[in-house]
Amino acid sequence: MAPPSDNPDDARWMRAALSLARRGLGRVAPNPAVGCVLVRDGRVVGRGWTQPGGRPHAETEALARAGAAARGATAYVTLEPCSHHGETGPCADALIEAGITRAVVAMPDPDVRVSGRGFERMRSAGISVETGILEDEAARLNAGFLSHRLRGRPIVTLKLATTLDSKIATAAGESQWITGPEARADAHLLRMTHDAVLVGIGTALADDPALTCRLPGVPGAGWRVVLDSMGRLPPDAALCDGARPTVQLVSSDAPEDTPSGVERIVVARGQGGGLDPEACLAALAGKGITRLMAEGGGAVAASFLREGLVDRIVWYRAAFAMGGDGRDGIAPFGLVRLSDAQRFLPIASRALGRDRVEVFETGDYAAWRDWGPAAL
């Protein structure tokens, strides 16, 4: 692979393409969220991003907007254009037919149906192709897609909303509301960027959450998932309201009754007796879910952290303490040696009204080539 271009305009236009790609997060699974900007003579003549449901693709959207102006343009694309026939034709062919003369692409597509073939098609057609422009940023943005294709699981964002001393409820179980309206609105926006939101049955029974995105003018969240080993979700729960699709993950010994409007998937139990977290993630990957937001409660957080399956933590903290008799945001999970703890890097921190949100990540996204491949 040729070294990335050092042209500052290439980085500028690729950042614009990445910004467009972010619009698709949480709405395009199992496809990647891709952005495309067409530039000719220093002017944008077309732009596009992957549409809800994964199609139309970003390149065809940009070409449709550009029309004849695409001829002779440079295409800035955040992921290698596809080269296979699915429900739409190959984007690499569409770019060739439109007459672009140069393609600047952030990163290759690891999908076995593409994996370099898009680059080959364009180069064979005489298009100059440069790759690796802002690759780390593109890999971070599409970490869910990469994880789905290479590790056989979605990325996991653990969302916590706690007091300063990491409590999520009083000893009597009161938890609404620990954080203020600004933090709660931000969490709803976070839901929007994920394909699915997950809670444990304890939270489902205690809080009866709907797990939707309740902000004016904002698209609704996608799948709702409940870890419910013994199938205790009641038929009148908010998760059974049909507003969004719901998946109930249960063990093989759960009663057979499934609430109306809920899809039940049987998964194996883990060593601790609860549902095996890796098996749960594999089952969700099988549904095409690439980005999973785990919201609670403490047992769910502990189970994913214990297995090293959390890729990102978004921690909302209210500026008060509850004391030792409050309920912990993360349940005990048997850590004995510090070296066994999953480590994270601080990424961002900002105030939200009287609260604060902090973001931590594993930092593994740049090493995505080491993730697989995994068979799905």
C-alpha positions in Angstrom: 0.0 0.0 0.0 1.3 3.4 -0.9 2.0 5.9 1.9 -0.9 8.2 2.7 -1.0 11.5 0.8 0.5 14.5 2.6 -1.7 16.9 0.7 -3.5 19.0 3.4 -6.6 19.3 1.1 -6.9 15.5 1.2 -7.1 15.5 5.0 -9.6 18.4 4.9 -12.0 16.7 2.5 -11.7 13.4 4.3 -12.7 15.0 7.5 -15.7 16.3 5.8 -16.5 12.8 4.5 -16.1 11.4 8.1 -18.5 14.0 9.4 -21.1 12.9 6.9 -20.5 9.2 7.7 -21.3 9.8 11.4 -24.9 10.7 10.4 -25.5 7.0 9.7 -24.3 5.6 13.0 -27.0 3.6 14.7 -29.2 3.4 11.5 -27.3 1.5 8.9 -26.4 -1.9 10.4 -25.2 -4.4 9.4 -23.6 -2.1 6.8 -20.9 0.4 7.6 -21.6 4.1 8.0 -19.7 5.7 5.1 -19.3 9.2 3.9 -18.4 10.4 0.4 -17.4 13.9 -0.9 -16.8 14.6 -4.6 -14.5 17.5 -5.3 -13.6 19.1 -8.6 -11.5 22.2 -9.1 -11.5 22.8 -5.3 -15.3 22.8 -5.1 -17.6 20.2 -3.6 -19.9 19.0 -6.4 -21.5 16.1 -4.5 -21.8 14.6 -1.1 -23.5 11.6 0.4 -23.7 9.2 3.3 -25.1 5.7 3.9 -28.9 6.0 4.2 -31.0 4.2 6.9 -31.1 0.5 6.4 -27.7 0.5 4.8 -28.7 1.7 1.3 -28.4 3.7 -0.9 -24.7 3.8 -0.3 -22.7 7.0 0.3 -21.0 6.9 -3.1 -24.2 6.6 -5.1 -25.9 9.3 -3.0 -23.0 11.7 -3.8 -23.0 10.8 -7.5 -26.7 11.4 -7.8 -26.2 14.9 -6.3 -23.2 15.7 -8.5 -24.7 14.5 -11.8 -22.4 15.3 -14.8 -20.2 17.4 -12.5 -18.7 14.1 -11.1 -16.7 13.6 -14.3 -13.1 14.5 -13.6 -13.7 14.8 -9.8 -11.8 13.3 -6.9 -13.9 11.1 -4.6 -13.1 11.2 -0.9 -14.6 8.0 0.7 -14.2 6.8 4.3 -14.2 3.1 3.4 -13.2 1.1 0.3 -16.0 1.2 -2.2 -17.8 -2.1 -2.5 -17.1 -4.4 -5.5 -19.9 -7.0 -5.1 -23.5 -7.1 -6.3 -26.0 -7.1 -3.4 -29.3 -5.2 -3.4 -27.4 -2.4 -5.1 -24.6 -2.5 -7.7 -20.9 -2.1 -6.8 -20.0 1.4 -5.8 -16.6 1.0 -7.4 -18.3 0.5 -10.7 -20.6 3.5 -10.1 -17.5 5.7 -9.5 -15.8 4.4 -12.7 -18.9 5.0 -14.8 -19.3 8.5 -13.5 -15.8 9.4 -14.7 -14.0 10.3 -11.5 -10.2 10.5 -12.0 -9.0 10.1 -8.5 -10.1 8.3 -5.3 -8.9 9.1 -1.9 -10.0 6.4 0.6 -9.5 6.3 4.3 -9.3 2.5 4.8 -9.9 -0.9 3.2 -13.1 -2.9 3.7 -12.3 -6.2 5.5 -15.5 -7.8 4.3 -14.5 -10.9 2.4 -16.7 -9.8 -0.5 -14.6 -6.6 -0.9 -11.2 -6.7 0.8 -9.1 -4.9 -1.9 -11.3 -5.7 -4.9 -12.8 -2.3 -4.9 -9.3 -0.7 -5.2 -8.3 -3.1 -7.9 -11.4 -2.3 -10.0 -10.8 1.4 -9.9 -7.1 1.1 -10.6 -7.8 -1.2 -13.5 -10.1 1.5 -14.9 -7.3 4.1 -14.8 -8.4 5.8 -11.6 -5.6 7.1 -9.3 -6.3 5.5 -5.9 -4.7 6.7 -2.6 -5.4 5.0 0.7 -4.7 5.4 4.4 -5.9 9.0 4.7 -7.1 9.5 8.3 -7.3 5.7 8.6 -7.3 5.6 12.4 -10.2 8.1 12.6 -12.2 6.0 10.0 -11.5 2.8 11.9 -12.7 4.4 15.2 -15.9 5.6 13.5 -16.7 2.2 12.0 -15.3 0.1 14.9 -18.7 -1.6 15.2 -18.7 -2.8 11.5 -15.1 -3.9 11.8 -15.7 -5.8 15.0 -18.8 -7.4 13.5 -16.9 -8.6 10.5 -13.6 -9.5 12.2 -14.4 -10.5 15.8 -18.0 -11.8 15.3 -19.4 -9.4 17.8 -20.6 -5.8 18.1 -18.6 -3.2 19.9 -19.9 -2.6 23.4 -20.4 0.9 24.9 -21.1 0.7 28.7 -23.2 3.6 29.8 -23.1 4.4 33.5 -25.1 7.1 35.3 -24.0 7.3 39.0 -23.2 9.5 41.9 -19.7 10.6 42.7 -19.2 7.4 44.7 -20.5 5.2 41.8 -24.0 4.5 43.2 -27.0 4.0 40.9 -29.8 3.7 43.6 -30.4 4.1 47.3 -30.6 1.1 49.5 -34.4 1.2 49.1 -34.0 1.2 45.3 -34.8 4.8 44.4 -32.9 5.8 41.3 -34.9 8.4 39.3 -33.3 10.7 38.8 -29.6 10.7 39.8 -28.5 12.8 36.8 -30.2 15.9 35.5 -32.1 16.7 32.3 -29.0 17.7 30.4 -27.2 14.4 31.1 -30.4 12.4 30.3 -30.8 14.2 27.0 -27.2 13.4 26.1 -27.7 9.8 26.9 -30.7 9.7 24.5 -28.5 11.1 21.8 -26.0 8.3 22.6 -28.7 5.7 22.1 -29.3 7.1 18.7 -25.8 6.2 17.6 -26.1 2.6 18.5 -28.0 -0.2 16.8 -29.3 -1.7 20.1 -29.6 -0.8 23.7 -29.3 -3.5 26.4 -30.4 -3.9 30.0 -30.6 -6.8 32.4 -33.9 -8.2 33.7 -33.4 -6.6 37.1 -33.4 -3.1 35.5 -36.3 -4.1 33.3 -38.4 -5.2 36.3 -37.4 -2.3 38.6 -37.6 0.6 36.1 -39.8 -0.7 33.2 -37.7 1.3 30.7 -38.8 1.8 27.1 -35.2 2.2 25.9 -36.3 4.5 23.1 -34.8 7.9 22.0 -37.3 10.4 23.4 -36.0 13.7 21.9 -38.1 15.9 19.5 -37.0 15.4 15.9 -34.5 12.7 16.7 -34.9 9.3 15.1 -35.9 6.5 17.5 -33.3 4.0 18.8 -33.0 0.6 17.2 -33.2 -2.8 18.8 -34.0 -3.2 22.5 -32.3 -6.1 24.3 -33.0 -7.7 27.7 -30.7 -10.3 29.3 -33.4 -12.5 30.9 -32.0 -16.0 31.6 -35.3 -17.3 33.1 -37.7 -15.4 30.8 -39.2 -13.2 33.5 -40.1 -10.3 31.3 -43.8 -9.6 31.8 -46.1 -9.2 28.8 -47.2 -5.7 29.9 -43.6 -4.4 30.1 -42.7 -1.3 28.1 -40.2 -3.4 26.2 -43.2 -5.4 24.8 -45.0 -2.3 23.5 -44.0 -2.9 19.9 -42.6 0.6 19.5 -39.2 -0.8 18.5 -38.1 -4.4 18.0 -37.1 -6.2 21.2 -34.9 -9.3 21.7 -35.1 -11.4 24.8 -31.9 -13.4 25.5 -32.8 -16.5 27.6 -31.2 -19.8 28.7 -32.4 -23.2 27.4 -34.1 -23.9 30.7 -36.3 -20.7 30.6 -40.1 -21.2 30.4 -41.3 -21.3 26.8 -43.8 -18.4 27.1 -42.6 -15.5 25.0 -44.3 -12.1 25.4 -46.1 -10.9 22.3 -43.9 -8.6 20.1 -40.7 -10.0 21.5 -38.1 -12.1 19.7 -36.6 -14.8 21.9 -33.0 -16.1 21.4 -31.6 -19.0 23.5 -28.0 -18.6 24.5 -25.6 -20.6 26.6 -24.9 -20.0 30.3 -21.5 -18.9 31.4 -19.3 -20.2 34.2 -21.0 -18.0 36.8 -24.4 -19.4 35.9 -25.7 -16.3 34.2 -26.0 -15.9 30.4 -22.5 -16.1 28.8 -21.7 -12.5 27.6 -19.7 -13.7 24.6 -22.6 -15.9 23.5 -25.0 -13.0 23.9 -22.8 -10.8 21.7 -22.5 -13.5 19.1 -26.3 -13.9 19.0 -26.7 -10.1 18.5 -24.1 -10.1 15.8 -26.2 -12.7 14.1 -29.0 -10.2 14.0 -26.8 -7.7 12.2 -26.1 -5.6 15.3 -22.7 -3.9 15.2 -23.0 -1.2 17.9 -24.4 -2.2 21.3 -25.0 0.2 24.2 -25.3 -1.6 27.6 -27.2 0.6 30.1 -27.6 -1.5 33.2 -27.6 -2.5 35.8 -24.7 -3.3 38.0 -24.7 -7.1 37.2 -24.7 -6.4 33.4 -21.8 -4.0 33.7 -19.8 -6.5 35.8 -20.4 -9.4 33.4 -19.1 -7.5 30.4 -16.1 -6.0 32.2 -15.2 -9.3 33.8 -14.8 -10.8 30.3 -13.0 -7.8 28.8 -15.8 -7.1 26.4 -16.3 -3.4 27.0 -14.9 -1.2 24.2 -16.0 2.1 25.5 -17.4 3.6 28.8 -19.6 6.7 28.8 -19.9 7.7 32.5 -22.4 10.3 33.6 -21.7 11.5 37.2 -23.9 13.5 39.4 -22.2 15.9 41.8 -23.3 14.2 45.1 -22.5 11.1 47.1 -24.9 8.5 48.4 -22.8 6.5 50.8 -21.8 2.9 51.3 -25.4 1.6 51.6 -26.3 2.7 48.1 -26.4 0.2 45.2 -23.2 0.0 43.2 -23.1 0.9 39.5 -20.8 -2.2 38.9 -21.5 -5.3 40.9 -18.6 -7.5 42.3 -17.0 -9.7 39.6 -14.2 -11.5 41.4 -11.2 -9.5 40.3 -8.1 -10.7 42.3 -5.1 -9.4 40.4 -4.8 -5.8 39.1 -3.2 -7.1 35.9 -6.4 -8.9 35.0 -8.4 -5.6 34.9 -9.5 -4.3 31.5 -7.7 -0.9 31.0 -9.1 2.2 29.3 -7.8 5.5 28.0 -9.5 8.8 28.9 -10.9 10.3 25.7 -13.1 13.2 26.7 -14.8 15.0 29.6 -17.3 17.8 29.7 -19.9 19.4 31.9 -23.6 18.8 31.4 -25.5 21.1 33.6 -24.7 20.1 37.2 -23.4 16.8 36.0 -20.3 15.6 34.1 -19.8 13.0 31.4 -16.4 11.2 30.9 -15.6 8.9 28.0 -13.0 6.1 28.2 -11.9 3.7 25.4 -9.7 0.7 25.1 -7.7 2.3 22.3 -7.8 -0.9 20.3 -9.4 0.5 17.2 -6.1 1.3 15.4 -5.2 -2.4 15.7 -8.4 -3.6 13.9 -6.3 -5.7 11.5 -5.5 -8.0 14.4 -9.1 -8.7 15.3 -10.0 -11.5 12.9 -11.3 -12.7 10.7 -14.2 -14.4 12.5 -16.8 -16.5 10.7 -20.4 -15.2 11.0 
